[in-house]
Structure formats: structure tokens, C-alpha cells
Amino acid sequence: MPWIQLRLSANEETAEKYSDWLMAAGAQAVTFIDAKDTPIYEPLPGDEVVYWSNTVVMGLFDASFDMDKVISYLQGIHPEKEAMSYKLEQLEDKDWEREWMDNFHPMKFGERLWICPSWREVPEPDAVNVMLDPGLAFGTGTHPTTALCLSWLDGLDLTGKTVVDFGCGSGILSLAALKLGAKEVIGIDIDPQALQASKANAERNNVADRLSLYLPKDQPSLKADVVVANILAGPLRELAPTIIQFVGDKGLLALSGVLEEQAPDLQNLYSTWCDMAPITVQEEWVRLNGQLK
């Protein structure tokens, strides 16, 4: 059936309140999205939920709903009526699950690596195929930072190597490394849900026996042949000594989650320990990689 979507502009202080108002007004579902593409971490258990500074709160209403009454209700309870920014959108009647699934298709990275949703036919059965569905945690290969790391891994000989995936998310880089021949991958993430997603995806790809997963407080002390960290510029800067500790003798390192203007400072910082290659750019994002001196 057709729907009407009401979008409210909010911030980290008003987002949850707006959500409650929309549900009280009769919304059948409420969704939060980031208005400015600013990544944030999933909170740890017991921590307060953090919203984006520019959040869009979207309420979904049956098309038969009287939206004039909804708007009047919201304006009536809003403390500053003129400050409530909203937009109404008519959503056409369609199979939304099918529409969502159609947006994801097999993607190739480098010469031999494919990331394939489970509902799609594998384009090259003899290639290196990672089966991964969009879901619990970030990382399906669609973002430039993930693509940059996948292409880098595809270009390495990982046969028999130990890999650390620092900030593993959905496990996409861990799975790629294992399918490309790595002997063992250690995945580390601050989000317990990410570890659950990585474990489930590893089981789906029959590589769970070679993947070990840890929260930072439990992370082991080890030296790896390859370390990849696709997180954000701030954590990459703050955690540089920790990340470098995982890189073994003449080991390889790749960093992403970095905007182009942030790259020179990080390149300079990590050159303290590594011989850094030229910066690789895709859209506005970059990958930094090098080898331990």
C-alpha cells in the first residue's frame, strides 16, 4: 500500500524526543538517518545512545492518514513552532523488500575478489567469492573506504599469513583475507554487535575456524604479517601506537576511513614507523599503506 513519509530535521538532543512525538502521532515506523554523512560508533552495552549532530527523523504513515492533523499536533507540542523543520513525501506503492534487495549486486575488487549478496548468482564461480548480505554492521563493500581496502588485500599474497582487522565491523575485510589465503585473521571491534555480525558472516562463508574475534579490552598481544584498520581519522591518530604494535617485522599496514584533507597528517604520523606508499584516493576518501621499517 502507499505511504507518506514525514521527515523532521533534528540534532543529538532532539532526535529521540521527535521519535516519541512521531509514534504518538500515529507513525507505524520511525527511522533515524545521518543528514551529513558523519560516521559514529555503536554504543557499548549500557552506554547512552549518541545521535548525529544533524539527524533526520523519519516517520512512516499510512497514506490515508490526515497529515494536516499530524503537523498541527507536532507544531502544538513543539516549544519553538517556527524552528520545526519538516518535509512530507509521498512514497509509491511497491515491494520495498524487493526494492532494497535490488540495490545490492555482486561487486568485484581487484583481479579476483567478489563480494556477493546471497540472493544473487555468483558471476565467477572460480573466483574468490565472499558471500555477504547487508545487515547488522557497517561494511558491504559499497563504501569507498571498504573498496580501497578490499582492492589492496586482493593485490597481496596472503597465503599462510596472519592478518589483524582492526575495527572489523561486519567482518568483510576479515572474510576477504581468509578467502584470499590468510592462515588466520584476528578481528577487533569496540561494538559487540559487530563481533556477532563478523562471526555469523564467517560461519556463512565456512571460515569461522580461522577467525578470532575480540573486544579491545580482550585483544591479544601478537605480531601479524598484515594489519588493516578501516575506522576513522581520529581513532587512527589516537590509537596509532596500539595499531603499530600489531605489525610484525617488515609487516604491511593499510589504513582507511580517512578523508583526503585528513590524509597528509596521518601519512606523516605513520611514517614514523613505516615506509609509506603514495596515498590512494577514491572519491573523497583515501587509503594509506606502507611497510614497517
GUBA-961240 format. One line per field, with one value per residue (C-alpha): residue number from 1; residue in three letters; x, y, z. Coordinates in pm, 1 decimal. Layout:
BEGIN
nr: c(NUM, ...)
rest: c(ALA, ...)
px: c(X, ...)
py: c(Y, ...)
pz: c(Z, ...)
This chain:
BEGIN
nr: c(1, 2, 3, 4, 5, 6, 7, 8, 9, 10, 11, 12, 13, 14, 15, 16, 17, 18, 19, 20, 21, 22, 23, 24, 25, 26, 27, 28, 29, 30, 31, 32, 33, 34, 35, 36, 37, 38, 39, 40, 41, 42, 43, 44, 45, 46, 47, 48, 49, 50, 51, 52, 53, 54, 55, 56, 57, 58, 59, 60, 61, 62, 63, 64, 65, 66, 67, 68, 69, 70, 71, 72, 73, 74, 75, 76, 77, 78, 79, 80, 81, 82, 83, 84, 85, 86, 87, 88, 89, 90, 91, 92, 93, 94, 95, 96, 97, 98, 99, 100, 101, 102, 103, 104, 105, 106, 107, 108, 109, 110, 111, 112, 113, 114, 115, 116, 117, 118, 119, 120, 121, 122, 123, 124, 125, 126, 127, 128, 129, 130, 131, 132, 133, 134, 135, 136, 137, 138, 139, 140, 141, 142, 143, 144, 145, 146, 147, 148, 149, 150, 151, 152, 153, 154, 155, 156, 157, 158, 159, 160, 161, 162, 163, 164, 165, 166, 167, 168, 169, 170, 171, 172, 173, 174, 175, 176, 177, 178, 179, 180, 181, 182, 183, 184, 185, 186, 187, 188, 189, 190, 191, 192, 193, 194, 195, 196, 197, 198, 199, 200, 201, 202, 203, 204, 205, 206, 207, 208, 209, 210, 211, 212, 213, 214, 215, 216, 217, 218, 219, 220, 221, 222, 223, 224, 225, 226, 227, 228, 229, 230, 231, 232, 233, 234, 235, 236, 237, 238, 239, 240, 241, 242, 243, 244, 245, 246, 247, 248, 249, 250, 251, 252, 253, 254, 255, 256, 257, 258, 259, 260, 261, 262, 263, 264, 265, 266, 267, 268, 269, 270, 271, 272, 273, 274, 275, 276, 277, 278, 279, 280, 281, 282, 283, 284, 285, 286, 287, 288, 289, 290, 291, 292, 293)
rest: c(MET, PRO, TRP, ILE, GLN, LEU, ARG, LEU, SER, ALA, ASN, GLU, GLU, THR, ALA, GLU, LYS, TYR, SER, ASP, TRP, LEU, MET, ALA, ALA, GLY, ALA, GLN, ALA, VAL, THR, PHE, ILE, ASP, ALA, LYS, ASP, THR, PRO, ILE, TYR, GLU, PRO, LEU, PRO, GLY, ASP, GLU, VAL, VAL, TYR, TRP, SER, ASN, THR, VAL, VAL, MET, GLY, LEU, PHE, ASP, ALA, SER, PHE, ASP, MET, ASP, LYS, VAL, ILE, SER, TYR, LEU, GLN, GLY, ILE, HIS, PRO, GLU, LYS, GLU, ALA, MET, SER, TYR, LYS, LEU, GLU, GLN, LEU, GLU, ASP, LYS, ASP, TRP, GLU, ARG, GLU, TRP, MET, ASP, ASN, PHE, HIS, PRO, MET, LYS, PHE, GLY, GLU, ARG, LEU, TRP, ILE, CYS, PRO, SER, TRP, ARG, GLU, VAL, PRO, GLU, PRO, ASP, ALA, VAL, ASN, VAL, MET, LEU, ASP, PRO, GLY, LEU, ALA, PHE, GLY, THR, GLY, THR, HIS, PRO, THR, THR, ALA, LEU, CYS, LEU, SER, TRP, LEU, ASP, GLY, LEU, ASP, LEU, THR, GLY, LYS, THR, VAL, VAL, ASP, PHE, GLY, CYS, GLY, SER, GLY, ILE, LEU, SER, LEU, ALA, ALA, LEU, LYS, LEU, GLY, ALA, LYS, GLU, VAL, ILE, GLY, ILE, ASP, ILE, ASP, PRO, GLN, ALA, LEU, GLN, ALA, SER, LYS, ALA, ASN, ALA, GLU, ARG, ASN, ASN, VAL, ALA, ASP, ARG, LEU, SER, LEU, TYR, LEU, PRO, LYS, ASP, GLN, PRO, SER, LEU, LYS, ALA, ASP, VAL, VAL, VAL, ALA, ASN, ILE, LEU, ALA, GLY, PRO, LEU, ARG, GLU, LEU, ALA, PRO, THR, ILE, ILE, GLN, PHE, VAL, GLY, ASP, LYS, GLY, LEU, LEU, ALA, LEU, SER, GLY, VAL, LEU, GLU, GLU, GLN, ALA, PRO, ASP, LEU, GLN, ASN, LEU, TYR, SER, THR, TRP, CYS, ASP, MET, ALA, PRO, ILE, THR, VAL, GLN, GLU, GLU, TRP, VAL, ARG, LEU, ASN, GLY, GLN, LEU, LYS)
px: c(0.0, 113.8, 277.2, 351.1, 689.4, 735.2, 1095.3, 1192.6, 1528.7, 1678.0, 2004.5, 2156.6, 1942.2, 1603.4, 1616.1, 1479.2, 1209.4, 1097.0, 1081.7, 847.9, 629.6, 600.4, 499.1, 242.7, 106.9, 45.1, 363.1, 392.2, 771.0, 1042.6, 1391.9, 1699.2, 1943.3, 2253.6, 2193.8, 2565.3, 2729.0, 2917.6, 3004.7, 2955.3, 3018.2, 2751.8, 2739.3, 2875.3, 2621.3, 2495.8, 2626.3, 2395.7, 2283.2, 2457.0, 2285.7, 2434.8, 2452.6, 2244.4, 1983.2, 1677.8, 1396.1, 1157.2, 806.2, 613.6, 236.0, -43.7, -139.3, -494.0, -368.6, -467.9, -121.1, -255.5, -362.9, -22.3, 161.0, -75.0, -15.8, 362.1, 361.1, 135.4, 376.2, 698.1, 841.8, 953.9, 696.2, 895.3, 1202.7, 1038.3, 1168.1, 979.0, 914.9, 631.6, 696.4, 457.4, 608.2, 482.0, 327.9, 593.1, 757.7, 1001.2, 1188.0, 1246.5, 1340.3, 1602.0, 1741.0, 1769.0, 2006.2, 2274.3, 2458.6, 2791.2, 3093.0, 3446.3, 3756.6, 4097.9, 4161.5, 3994.4, 3778.8, 3397.9, 3155.2, 2817.5, 2475.2, 2327.2, 2024.3, 2235.8, 2405.2, 2784.2, 2930.8, 3258.9, 3228.6, 3603.6, 3696.9, 3740.8, 3380.6, 3272.8, 2901.4, 2786.1, 2441.3, 2382.5, 2272.9, 2388.5, 2708.1, 2864.6, 3064.8, 2923.1, 3188.0, 2977.5, 3166.9, 3491.9, 3695.2, 3592.4, 3653.6, 4002.4, 4093.9, 3945.5, 4141.6, 4459.7, 4406.2, 4335.7, 4675.5, 4865.1, 4985.5, 4816.6, 4890.4, 4973.8, 4977.5, 4835.1, 4611.5, 4471.2, 4146.6, 4131.7, 3771.4, 3633.0, 3265.7, 3074.3, 3394.4, 3411.2, 3788.7, 3848.6, 3646.1, 3821.8, 4163.3, 4067.5, 3921.4, 4239.2, 4450.4, 4531.6, 4609.6, 4441.7, 4262.0, 4216.5, 3920.0, 3892.4, 3598.4, 3453.7, 3099.4, 2982.1, 2718.7, 2995.1, 3164.7, 2835.4, 2798.1, 3157.4, 3107.6, 2779.5, 2930.6, 3237.4, 3016.4, 2818.9, 3146.3, 3287.0, 3592.7, 3489.4, 3756.2, 4028.8, 3874.3, 3925.9, 3724.6, 3794.4, 3676.6, 3967.1, 3988.2, 4046.2, 4269.1, 4574.8, 4936.6, 5070.2, 5258.0, 5082.7, 5208.4, 4929.5, 4727.6, 4429.4, 4235.3, 3931.8, 3796.3, 3816.1, 4094.2, 4055.1, 4088.4, 4365.8, 4559.5, 4483.3, 4538.7, 4845.5, 5081.4, 4832.4, 4780.3, 5152.9, 5216.5, 5031.8, 5258.3, 5529.4, 5881.2, 5854.3, 5477.3, 5228.3, 4978.6, 4671.8, 4459.7, 4130.8, 3818.9, 4016.0, 3907.9, 4152.0, 4221.2, 4298.5, 4546.5, 4871.9, 4881.4, 4817.2, 5066.4, 5328.2, 5240.2, 5262.2, 5583.0, 5746.3, 5721.1, 5653.7, 5779.0, 5454.9, 5340.7, 5173.1, 4818.3, 4542.6, 4224.8, 3871.3, 3610.4, 3689.2, 3827.6, 4180.6, 4382.5, 4724.4, 4950.1, 5310.1, 5560.7, 5715.6, 6071.7)
py: c(0.0, 362.6, 552.8, 908.3, 985.3, 1279.9, 1396.8, 1613.9, 1788.5, 1722.4, 1706.8, 1481.9, 1645.7, 1644.4, 1323.7, 1085.4, 1332.8, 1373.9, 996.6, 973.6, 1251.0, 1076.0, 747.8, 930.8, 1094.7, 753.4, 670.3, 299.1, 316.1, 570.3, 577.0, 787.9, 881.7, 1099.6, 1422.4, 1496.4, 1150.9, 1168.8, 818.8, 739.3, 425.9, 192.0, 242.4, -23.9, -208.7, 26.5, 339.5, 622.7, 622.2, 901.3, 1062.0, 1266.2, 1644.3, 1666.2, 1391.3, 1332.8, 1158.0, 991.4, 877.9, 644.0, 690.7, 516.5, 726.9, 760.5, 942.0, 1307.4, 1462.9, 1814.2, 1694.7, 1531.5, 1853.5, 2059.4, 1817.5, 1837.5, 2215.4, 2236.9, 2048.5, 2186.6, 2450.0, 2669.1, 2630.0, 2827.0, 2608.9, 2278.9, 2195.3, 1918.2, 1768.3, 1543.4, 1282.6, 1052.0, 704.1, 499.8, 159.9, -105.8, -414.4, -237.9, -555.1, -636.8, -274.5, -289.2, -621.6, -496.2, -222.0, -477.6, -676.6, -863.7, -630.9, -708.5, -572.1, -607.9, -905.7, -1196.1, -1088.6, -1068.5, -964.2, -1126.6, -1097.0, -1438.7, -1379.5, -1307.2, -1554.9, -1563.5, -1412.3, -1606.9, -1935.8, -1998.3, -1654.7, -1564.9, -1513.3, -1370.0, -1411.0, -1112.2, -961.4, -602.6, -614.1, -580.7, -379.1, -137.5, -281.6, -434.7, -310.5, -23.5, 249.5, 378.1, 309.2, -57.2, -82.0, 66.7, -191.3, -482.2, -390.8, -365.1, -707.9, -856.8, -735.6, -917.5, -1275.3, -1368.3, -1739.9, -1860.5, -1506.7, -1376.7, -1070.5, -825.4, -648.7, -355.6, -228.8, -533.3, -424.5, -678.0, -876.9, -805.4, -744.2, -1043.9, -1270.4, -1137.2, -1200.6, -1555.1, -1633.7, -1490.0, -1743.8, -1599.7, -1863.1, -1671.8, -1341.3, -1159.7, -920.6, -643.1, -406.2, -191.6, -295.6, -637.2, -638.5, -607.2, -914.9, -1103.7, -997.5, -1099.2, -1439.6, -1502.4, -1395.4, -1613.8, -1914.6, -1843.4, -1842.9, -2153.9, -1973.1, -1930.3, -2175.9, -1933.5, -1612.5, -1498.7, -1200.9, -966.2, -652.0, -405.9, -489.9, -856.0, -810.0, -1037.8, -936.7, -1059.5, -965.1, -1001.9, -1011.0, -774.4, -518.8, -331.8, -63.6, 84.8, 313.0, 695.5, 954.0, 1043.5, 688.9, 613.1, 905.3, 831.2, 455.8, 468.5, 314.7, 33.0, -38.7, -35.1, -287.9, -547.7, -506.0, -769.4, -741.9, -595.2, -632.6, -449.2, -189.2, -30.4, 248.6, 389.5, 571.6, 888.4, 1192.8, 1336.0, 1650.3, 1437.5, 1214.3, 1418.8, 1441.2, 1067.6, 983.7, 1185.9, 1027.0, 666.2, 736.4, 737.1, 357.7, 266.1, 337.6, 478.5, 437.5, 723.8, 799.2, 620.8, 825.3, 712.7, 987.3, 1197.9, 905.8, 766.9, 462.5, 490.0, 187.9, 105.7, -143.4, -148.4, -18.1)
pz: c(0.0, -46.3, 238.4, 346.0, 497.2, 733.3, 773.1, 1071.7, 1098.8, 1442.8, 1635.0, 1900.4, 2170.1, 1994.1, 1783.8, 2044.9, 2151.5, 1789.1, 1755.0, 2055.2, 1910.6, 1573.0, 1734.1, 1947.8, 1630.8, 1473.9, 1281.0, 1205.5, 1197.6, 1281.8, 1133.3, 1211.1, 935.5, 929.7, 738.1, 684.2, 638.6, 969.3, 1096.6, 1466.6, 1668.5, 1800.9, 2182.7, 2412.0, 2630.1, 2899.9, 2728.4, 2625.2, 2261.5, 2067.3, 1769.8, 1486.8, 1528.4, 1208.9, 1224.2, 1007.7, 1196.4, 952.1, 1043.8, 812.9, 795.7, 606.7, 303.4, 436.0, 745.8, 791.1, 783.1, 845.9, 1190.4, 1245.8, 1157.4, 1376.9, 1665.5, 1630.2, 1599.6, 1902.9, 2128.7, 1976.7, 2212.5, 1921.4, 1643.6, 1386.5, 1447.6, 1347.2, 1000.7, 820.7, 479.1, 358.7, 88.5, -92.2, -128.4, -418.9, -365.6, -432.0, -290.5, -59.4, 36.1, -331.4, -399.7, -122.2, -241.0, -598.1, -481.6, -392.8, -655.6, -680.9, -681.2, -797.8, -627.0, -784.2, -1009.7, -830.7, -535.5, -546.2, -270.8, -342.9, -173.1, -102.5, -327.6, -637.4, -870.4, -833.7, -1155.3, -1144.8, -953.5, -979.3, -840.6, -471.9, -359.9, -25.8, 44.0, 246.4, 295.3, 412.7, 773.3, 1130.3, 1094.5, 850.6, 566.9, 249.9, 7.6, -121.8, 65.9, -92.8, 222.4, 220.4, -153.4, -114.7, 149.8, -45.5, -357.7, -151.7, 4.5, -338.0, -455.7, -178.9, -149.5, 178.1, 159.8, 509.5, 652.7, 981.3, 946.3, 1202.6, 1107.1, 1348.2, 1358.4, 1180.3, 1161.4, 952.3, 901.8, 529.5, 529.7, 756.3, 527.3, 218.5, 373.6, 470.5, 128.3, -28.1, 159.4, 502.0, 761.8, 1045.3, 1097.9, 1427.7, 1421.9, 1681.6, 1731.5, 2011.3, 1916.8, 2042.2, 1765.3, 1507.3, 1651.3, 1628.7, 1265.6, 1185.6, 1345.4, 1159.4, 827.2, 884.8, 953.9, 636.3, 441.1, 613.7, 753.1, 1118.2, 1235.2, 1122.2, 1259.4, 1619.1, 1745.7, 2038.3, 2208.8, 2263.5, 2633.9, 2543.7, 2239.2, 2234.8, 2211.6, 1878.0, 1563.6, 1228.2, 871.1, 760.7, 956.7, 814.3, 1002.5, 830.5, 1102.5, 1123.4, 1118.2, 1486.9, 1621.0, 1370.6, 1517.9, 1882.5, 1853.1, 1630.4, 1891.7, 1955.6, 1585.2, 1511.1, 1789.8, 1583.1, 1278.3, 1265.5, 1122.1, 769.3, 806.0, 586.7, 707.4, 543.3, 693.3, 568.0, 685.4, 610.5, 410.3, 158.2, 361.1, 669.9, 490.3, 499.5, 880.7, 921.2, 647.5, 833.0, 1168.7, 1047.4, 853.5, 1198.8, 1188.8, 826.1, 477.9, 340.7, -20.3, -210.6, -94.2, -288.8, -344.0, -431.8, -444.8, -134.7, 67.3, 83.6, 176.4, 337.6, 325.9, 398.4, 534.3, 879.5, 871.6)
